[in-house]
Amino acid sequence: MIRIGAGPTRGTDMPAPENSAGASFDTWVTHLEIANWTTVIIFIVLFVLIIAWCGRRMHKHKRWYFWPLPLAVVPLVLAGAAYANLHFGYYNRLGDLFDSYDFPTGPSALLMDPKGSHPEGVVVQTIIPSTSSGVPDRPAFIWLPPQYFTAPAGTKFPVVYAYHGVPGEFSNWFVSGSASKDAAAAAKAGLPAIVVAPSVSGSLLQDTECVNGVQGNWQDYLSKDVPNYIAKNAHALTGAKAQAVSGLSMGGYCALITALRNPDKFGFVGNFSGSTMPTHGGGMTALFGSSSDLNAQVDSYTSSWVIAHQPRSRKVSTWLSIGSSDEAGLIADQKNFTAAAKALGMNAVFTLGQGSHTFYVWSQDLNTWLPWALKQMERPHT
C-alpha cells in the first residue's frame, strides 16, 4: 500500500538515536496502534464536533455559519479509511505509514557480504532489475535469517517467495503480514530460509494476474528475472527442492500458476485466498489482448488445465487455504482444484480457516504453511 513520506530507513548497523524526550515521543508515536476501534471513533467524534460547531454558529445567527462544514469531510474520510484498515489489517502501527518498520532492516550489501549480528534476521530493500521480461525494474524486500551471518562461508539457503495482492505492494507481507516474525520463528526452529517479497505489478492498483500479456511479461519477471537475481546476488540455493512460492489473493493465484508452469524451479506453493485461474474486471482480453489463440492462452494460465495436460506440473506440492467467510465461489474453486490435484496423485492440501479476505487470515496462513514447506525443502548447505 502507499505510505506517506517514503524514504530510507535506519538499518540495524546504524547507531540508535540518543535517549531523549524527543526520541521517546517519536518512538511512542511510531508504535501507536491504529488498527482498532479507538482510531475509528476518534475521527467520527471529530466529524460530529465540526457539525455541532456549525450548528452552534447557525443558532447564534453567525454570518457564513456553514464555512467550517467542508472541514468535516477530512475526519469523515479518515474514519472510513481507519475502518477499512481495521477490517483488512493493512497497517498496525502509525509508523507503518511512514516506513518506520518494527522489524530490523539493513543495507542491501548484506546480501553478498553478510556482516554483523542479526539474531532476529534482517530485511534489506533492493531493486530487482528486468533483464529478460521487459517490465519496469521493481523494488523488493529480502529477509535474511540469523544463520545467514553465522554459517560457514559458502553456505547457501533455500528461498521462499511471497507475492502481494491488489491493491498492494512488495512491502505488504512484512508491514501488514507477519513474514519477518514467521520466518524468524522458523529459523529458530532450525528451518532458516531467505524470504523474498518482490513486486508483482507496476503500481498499487495494477491487476497483472502475473501473466505475460498486454500489461507486460510479468510471468517472465517472476519466473526468470526475480529468481535469477536472487541466485546471483544472494547465498541462495536453486532448483525445485530449494525454492517455494506463496501469495495472498491475486498473489496466491500468481504463486500457484507460477509454480505449476515452472515445476523445475519451484517445488512448493502456498495459495492463500487466491483463485486457481486468471480473473480480471475487464475480462481476458484486458489481460491477453484480442487474438485468435486467446482460449489457448487462458488455458495455459488455468491451474486445473495445467495439471491435467502438463504432467511435469504434478511434481509441485500445493497448499491452498482460505477463510470460511470468504466468497463461496472462491472456496469452491480451491476445493475443486485440490480434489483434481489429489486425483492425479499430487501432494495437495486444502485448509479452511476462520475469517474473510484479510491480513488476519493471510498471516495465519503463512504461519502454518511456511514450516510445512520448509520441512520438505532442502536444508542450507555448502
C-alpha positions as CSV (number, residue, x, y, z in Angstrom):
1,M,0.0,0.0,0.0
2,I,1.1,3.6,-0.5
3,R,2.8,5.1,2.5
4,I,3.4,8.7,3.4
5,G,6.9,10.1,3.5
6,A,8.6,7.1,1.8
7,G,12.3,7.2,2.2
8,P,15.3,5.4,3.6
9,T,15.0,3.6,6.9
10,R,17.5,3.2,9.6
11,G,19.4,-0.1,9.2
12,T,20.4,-2.3,12.0
13,D,24.1,-1.4,11.5
14,M,23.4,2.3,12.2
15,P,23.6,3.8,15.6
16,A,20.4,4.3,17.6
17,P,19.3,7.8,18.3
18,E,20.2,9.3,21.6
19,N,17.8,8.7,24.5
20,S,15.9,11.9,24.8
21,A,12.4,13.2,25.4
22,G,12.0,13.9,21.7
23,A,13.2,10.4,20.8
24,S,10.9,8.8,23.3
25,F,8.0,10.8,21.9
26,D,8.9,9.7,18.4
27,T,9.1,6.1,19.5
28,W,5.7,6.3,21.2
29,V,4.1,7.9,18.0
30,T,5.8,5.3,15.8
31,H,4.5,2.4,17.8
32,L,1.0,3.8,18.3
33,E,-1.6,1.1,17.4
34,I,-4.0,2.3,14.8
35,A,-5.8,-0.9,13.8
36,N,-8.5,-0.6,16.4
37,W,-11.9,0.9,17.0
38,T,-10.5,3.8,19.0
39,T,-9.0,5.3,15.9
40,V,-12.3,5.0,14.0
41,I,-14.2,6.5,16.9
42,I,-11.8,9.5,17.3
43,F,-12.4,10.5,13.7
44,I,-16.1,10.1,14.0
45,V,-16.1,12.3,17.1
46,L,-14.1,15.0,15.2
47,F,-16.7,14.8,12.4
48,V,-19.6,15.2,14.9
49,L,-17.8,18.1,16.7
50,I,-17.4,20.0,13.4
51,I,-21.1,19.5,12.5
52,A,-22.0,20.7,16.1
53,W,-19.8,23.7,15.7
54,C,-21.6,24.7,12.5
55,G,-25.0,24.2,14.2
56,R,-23.9,26.4,17.1
57,R,-22.9,29.1,14.7
58,M,-26.2,28.9,12.9
59,H,-28.1,29.0,16.2
60,K,-26.2,32.3,17.1
61,H,-27.1,33.7,13.7
62,K,-23.5,33.9,12.7
63,R,-22.9,35.1,9.1
64,W,-21.3,32.4,7.0
65,Y,-22.1,29.9,9.7
66,F,-21.5,27.0,7.3
67,W,-17.9,27.8,6.4
68,P,-16.4,25.2,8.7
69,L,-18.6,22.5,7.1
70,P,-16.1,21.4,4.4
71,L,-13.6,20.6,7.2
72,A,-15.9,17.8,8.3
73,V,-15.0,15.9,5.1
74,V,-11.5,15.2,6.4
75,P,-12.3,13.3,9.6
76,L,-15.2,11.5,7.7
77,V,-12.8,10.3,5.0
78,L,-10.2,9.3,7.7
79,A,-12.9,7.5,9.7
80,G,-13.7,5.4,6.5
81,A,-10.0,4.7,5.9
82,A,-9.5,3.7,9.5
83,Y,-12.4,1.3,9.4
84,A,-11.1,-0.2,6.1
85,N,-7.7,-0.6,7.7
86,L,-9.2,-2.2,10.8
87,H,-11.2,-4.6,8.6
88,F,-8.4,-5.7,6.3
89,G,-5.4,-5.3,8.8
90,Y,-3.2,-3.3,6.4
91,Y,-1.4,-1.2,8.9
92,N,-1.0,-2.0,12.6
93,R,1.2,0.9,13.8
94,L,1.3,4.6,12.9
95,G,5.0,4.1,12.0
96,D,3.9,1.8,9.2
97,L,2.6,4.8,7.3
98,F,6.0,6.4,7.3
99,D,8.2,3.5,6.5
100,S,9.3,3.2,10.2
101,Y,9.3,-0.5,10.5
102,D,9.0,-2.7,13.6
103,F,11.5,-5.3,12.1
104,P,15.3,-5.0,11.7
105,T,16.5,-3.5,8.4
106,G,19.9,-3.3,6.8
107,P,21.7,-2.3,3.6
108,S,21.4,-4.4,0.5
109,A,25.2,-5.0,0.7
110,L,24.4,-7.7,3.3
111,L,23.1,-10.0,0.6
112,M,26.6,-10.7,-0.7
113,D,28.7,-9.6,2.3
114,P,26.9,-10.8,5.4
115,K,28.4,-8.9,8.4
116,G,27.3,-8.2,12.0
117,S,25.0,-10.0,14.4
118,H,21.3,-10.2,13.5
119,P,19.7,-12.6,16.0
120,E,16.2,-11.8,14.6
121,G,17.2,-11.8,11.0
122,V,17.3,-8.6,8.9
123,V,15.3,-7.2,6.0
124,V,17.0,-5.4,3.1
125,Q,15.4,-3.5,0.3
126,T,16.7,-3.7,-3.2
127,I,15.7,-3.2,-6.8
128,I,15.3,-6.3,-8.9
129,P,16.0,-5.4,-12.5
130,S,14.1,-6.6,-15.5
131,T,16.8,-8.5,-17.5
132,S,14.6,-10.6,-19.8
133,S,10.9,-9.7,-19.2
134,G,10.9,-6.0,-20.2
135,V,8.7,-4.9,-17.3
136,P,10.0,-1.9,-15.2
137,D,12.7,-2.6,-12.6
138,R,10.8,-3.1,-9.3
139,P,11.6,-2.9,-5.6
140,A,11.6,-5.9,-3.3
141,F,12.1,-6.8,0.4
142,I,14.5,-9.7,1.2
143,W,14.7,-11.2,4.7
144,L,17.9,-12.9,5.7
145,P,17.9,-15.4,8.6
146,P,20.2,-15.2,11.5
147,Q,22.2,-18.2,10.3
148,Y,23.0,-16.2,7.1
149,F,25.5,-14.4,9.2
150,T,26.9,-17.3,11.3
151,A,27.0,-20.3,8.9
152,P,30.3,-21.3,7.4
153,A,31.4,-19.4,4.3
154,G,29.8,-20.7,1.2
155,T,26.6,-21.9,2.9
156,K,23.6,-21.4,0.7
157,F,20.0,-21.2,1.9
158,P,16.6,-22.2,0.5
159,V,14.4,-19.4,-0.8
160,V,10.7,-18.6,-0.2
161,Y,9.0,-16.1,-2.4
162,A,5.9,-14.2,-1.1
163,Y,3.7,-12.3,-3.5
164,H,1.3,-9.5,-2.6
165,G,-2.2,-8.9,-3.9
166,V,-4.0,-6.0,-5.4
167,P,-4.3,-3.3,-4.2
168,G,-0.9,-3.9,-2.7
169,E,2.9,-3.6,-3.0
170,F,6.1,-5.5,-2.2
171,S,6.2,-4.5,1.5
172,N,2.8,-5.8,2.4
173,W,3.9,-9.2,3.6
174,F,6.3,-7.5,6.1
175,V,4.3,-4.4,7.1
176,S,0.8,-5.8,7.0
177,G,1.6,-9.5,7.4
178,S,3.8,-11.5,9.7
179,A,6.6,-12.5,7.3
180,S,9.6,-11.4,9.4
181,K,8.1,-13.0,12.6
182,D,7.1,-16.2,10.9
183,A,10.5,-16.5,9.2
184,A,12.4,-15.8,12.4
185,A,10.3,-18.5,14.2
186,A,11.1,-21.0,11.5
187,A,14.8,-20.1,11.7
188,K,14.9,-20.6,15.4
189,A,13.3,-24.0,14.9
190,G,16.2,-25.0,12.6
191,L,14.5,-24.1,9.3
192,P,16.3,-21.0,8.1
193,A,15.4,-19.6,4.7
194,I,15.7,-16.5,2.6
195,V,12.3,-14.8,2.2
196,V,11.8,-12.6,-0.9
197,A,8.9,-10.3,-1.4
198,P,9.0,-9.0,-4.9
199,S,6.7,-6.6,-6.8
200,V,4.1,-8.5,-8.9
201,S,2.8,-5.3,-10.5
202,G,3.9,-1.9,-11.6
203,S,1.6,0.1,-9.3
204,L,-0.6,-0.1,-6.3
205,L,-3.8,-0.9,-8.3
206,Q,-2.5,-2.7,-11.3
207,D,-4.0,-6.2,-11.7
208,T,-1.5,-8.1,-13.7
209,E,-2.5,-11.6,-12.7
210,C,1.2,-12.2,-13.2
211,V,0.7,-13.3,-16.8
212,N,2.6,-12.4,-20.0
213,G,0.1,-10.1,-21.6
214,V,-0.8,-6.6,-22.6
215,Q,0.4,-5.2,-19.3
216,G,3.9,-6.7,-19.7
217,N,5.6,-10.0,-19.3
218,W,5.1,-10.4,-15.5
219,Q,5.2,-14.2,-15.6
220,D,8.8,-13.9,-17.1
221,Y,9.7,-11.3,-14.4
222,L,8.6,-13.6,-11.6
223,S,9.8,-16.9,-13.0
224,K,13.1,-15.7,-14.5
225,D,14.3,-12.2,-13.5
226,V,13.5,-12.5,-9.8
227,P,15.0,-16.0,-9.1
228,N,17.9,-15.2,-11.3
229,Y,18.7,-12.1,-9.4
230,I,18.5,-13.9,-6.1
231,A,20.7,-16.7,-7.3
232,K,23.3,-14.2,-8.5
233,N,23.2,-11.7,-5.6
234,A,22.5,-13.8,-2.5
235,H,23.7,-17.0,-1.0
236,A,20.8,-18.9,-2.3
237,L,20.1,-22.5,-3.3
238,T,18.3,-23.1,-6.6
239,G,16.0,-25.8,-8.0
240,A,12.6,-27.1,-7.1
241,K,13.6,-28.7,-3.8
242,A,15.1,-25.4,-2.6
243,Q,12.5,-22.9,-3.8
244,A,8.9,-22.3,-2.7
245,V,6.5,-19.6,-3.7
246,S,3.4,-18.2,-1.9
247,G,1.0,-15.4,-2.1
248,L,-2.2,-13.8,-1.0
249,S,-5.4,-13.1,-3.0
250,M,-4.2,-12.3,-6.6
251,G,-0.7,-13.1,-5.4
252,G,-2.0,-16.5,-4.3
253,Y,-3.1,-17.3,-7.8
254,C,0.2,-15.9,-9.1
255,A,2.1,-18.2,-6.8
256,L,0.1,-21.3,-7.8
257,I,0.3,-20.8,-11.6
258,T,4.0,-19.7,-11.5
259,A,5.0,-22.9,-9.7
260,L,2.9,-25.1,-11.9
261,R,4.3,-23.5,-15.1
262,N,7.8,-23.8,-13.7
263,P,8.0,-27.1,-11.7
264,D,11.8,-27.4,-12.2
265,K,12.3,-24.1,-10.3
266,F,9.5,-24.1,-7.6
267,G,8.6,-27.3,-5.8
268,F,6.2,-26.0,-3.2
269,V,3.4,-23.4,-3.3
270,G,1.0,-21.7,-0.9
271,N,-2.1,-20.1,-2.3
272,F,-3.8,-18.0,0.4
273,S,-7.3,-16.9,-0.6
274,G,-6.4,-16.8,-4.3
275,S,-8.2,-18.2,-7.3
276,T,-6.8,-21.0,-9.5
277,M,-7.5,-19.2,-12.7
278,P,-6.9,-15.7,-14.1
279,T,-9.6,-13.2,-13.3
280,H,-9.9,-9.5,-14.4
281,G,-12.6,-6.9,-14.2
282,G,-12.0,-6.2,-17.9
283,G,-12.2,-9.8,-19.0
284,M,-9.5,-11.9,-20.5
285,T,-8.8,-9.5,-23.4
286,A,-7.7,-7.0,-20.8
287,L,-5.0,-9.4,-19.8
288,F,-4.0,-11.1,-23.1
289,G,-5.4,-8.8,-25.7
290,S,-7.5,-9.8,-28.7
291,S,-6.0,-12.7,-30.5
292,S,-7.1,-15.9,-32.3
293,D,-5.4,-18.1,-29.7
294,L,-7.0,-16.3,-26.7
295,N,-8.6,-19.5,-25.3
296,A,-5.2,-21.3,-25.5
297,Q,-3.5,-18.5,-23.6
298,V,-6.1,-18.6,-20.9
299,D,-5.9,-22.4,-20.6
300,S,-2.1,-22.1,-20.1
301,Y,-2.7,-19.9,-17.1
302,T,-5.6,-22.0,-15.7
303,S,-4.2,-24.3,-12.9
304,S,-6.6,-27.2,-13.4
305,W,-5.8,-27.3,-17.2
306,V,-2.1,-27.2,-16.5
307,I,-2.1,-30.2,-14.1
308,A,-4.3,-32.1,-16.5
309,H,-2.3,-31.5,-19.6
310,Q,1.3,-31.0,-18.3
311,P,2.3,-34.0,-16.2
312,R,5.6,-32.3,-15.0
313,S,3.5,-29.8,-13.1
314,R,2.3,-32.6,-10.8
315,K,5.6,-32.6,-9.1
316,V,4.7,-29.4,-7.3
317,S,3.4,-29.7,-3.7
318,T,0.3,-27.4,-3.4
319,W,-1.3,-25.9,-0.3
320,L,-4.5,-23.9,-0.8
321,S,-6.2,-22.1,2.1
322,I,-9.0,-19.6,2.6
323,G,-11.2,-18.2,5.3
324,S,-14.7,-19.7,5.8
325,S,-16.3,-16.2,5.4
326,D,-14.6,-15.5,2.1
327,E,-16.6,-15.8,-1.2
328,A,-18.4,-19.1,-1.6
329,G,-17.3,-19.4,-5.3
330,L,-13.6,-18.9,-4.3
331,I,-13.8,-21.5,-1.6
332,A,-15.4,-24.0,-4.1
333,D,-12.7,-23.2,-6.7
334,Q,-9.9,-24.0,-4.2
335,K,-11.7,-27.2,-3.1
336,N,-12.2,-28.4,-6.7
337,F,-8.6,-27.8,-7.7
338,T,-7.3,-29.7,-4.7
339,A,-9.6,-32.6,-5.4
340,A,-8.4,-32.7,-9.0
341,A,-4.8,-32.5,-7.9
342,K,-5.2,-35.4,-5.5
343,A,-6.9,-37.5,-8.1
344,L,-3.8,-37.0,-10.2
345,G,-1.5,-38.2,-7.4
346,M,-0.3,-34.8,-6.4
347,N,0.7,-33.8,-2.8
348,A,-2.2,-31.4,-2.3
349,V,-3.5,-29.8,0.9
350,F,-6.6,-27.6,1.4
351,T,-7.4,-25.9,4.7
352,L,-10.5,-23.8,5.6
353,G,-9.8,-21.3,8.4
354,Q,-11.8,-18.7,10.2
355,G,-12.2,-15.2,8.8
356,S,-12.6,-13.4,5.5
357,H,-10.3,-11.8,2.8
358,T,-8.0,-10.0,5.3
359,F,-4.4,-10.0,6.5
360,Y,-5.6,-11.6,9.8
361,V,-6.3,-14.7,7.7
362,W,-3.2,-14.5,5.5
363,S,-0.8,-14.0,8.4
364,Q,-2.1,-17.2,10.0
365,D,-1.9,-19.0,6.6
366,L,1.7,-18.1,6.2
367,N,2.5,-19.1,9.8
368,T,1.0,-22.5,9.1
369,W,2.2,-23.1,5.6
370,L,5.9,-21.9,6.0
371,P,7.1,-24.7,8.3
372,W,5.1,-27.2,6.2
373,A,7.0,-26.2,3.1
374,L,10.4,-25.8,4.8
375,K,10.4,-29.2,6.4
376,Q,10.2,-30.7,2.9
377,M,12.7,-28.4,1.3
378,E,16.5,-28.6,1.0
379,R,18.3,-27.6,4.1
380,P,21.2,-25.0,4.0
381,H,24.4,-26.4,2.8
382,T,27.7,-25.5,1.0
